[in-house]
Amino acid sequence: MELLKILFLLFIALAVVVMATERFGKPMSREKQSKLSKIAIILILVMLVARLIKEIV
């Protein structure tokens, strides 16, 4: 029962965040999207390498 309560609260929180970002968010330019995607790919690779090192050690 506790799990259902937690899932319900997470769903409500997600709905509030989605509604707020739709209402108050601004569209990004192509240049900014490109820059953020490059940074995200680098961060994901760093996290994967760190996890691999953690698993080895």
C-alpha positions in Angstrom: 0.0 0.0 0.0 2.9 2.4 0.8 4.3 1.8 -2.7 1.0 2.9 -4.3 1.0 6.1 -2.2 4.6 6.8 -3.3 3.8 6.2 -6.9 0.7 8.4 -6.7 2.7 11.2 -5.2 5.4 10.9 -7.8 2.7 11.0 -10.6 1.2 14.1 -9.1 4.6 15.8 -8.8 5.4 14.9 -12.4 2.1 16.3 -13.6 2.8 19.6 -11.7 6.3 19.9 -13.2 5.0 19.2 -16.7 2.2 21.8 -16.4 4.6 24.4 -15.0 7.2 23.9 -17.7 4.6 24.0 -20.5 3.2 27.3 -19.1 6.4 29.1 -18.1 9.1 27.5 -20.3 10.7 29.2 -23.3 11.7 27.4 -26.4 15.4 26.9 -26.9 17.4 28.0 -29.9 19.0 25.3 -32.1 22.5 26.5 -31.0 21.6 26.0 -27.3 20.1 22.6 -27.9 23.2 21.5 -29.8 25.5 22.8 -27.0 23.4 21.0 -24.3 23.3 17.8 -26.2 27.1 17.7 -26.6 27.5 18.4 -22.8 24.9 15.6 -22.0 26.7 13.1 -24.1 30.1 13.9 -22.5 28.5 13.6 -19.0 26.8 10.3 -19.8 30.2 8.9 -21.0 31.9 10.1 -17.8 29.2 8.5 -15.7 29.5 5.2 -17.6 33.3 5.2 -17.2 33.0 6.0 -13.5 30.5 3.2 -13.0 32.7 0.8 -14.9 35.7 1.7 -12.7 33.5 1.3 -9.6 32.4 -2.2 -10.7 36.0 -3.2 -11.4 37.4 -2.0 -8.0 
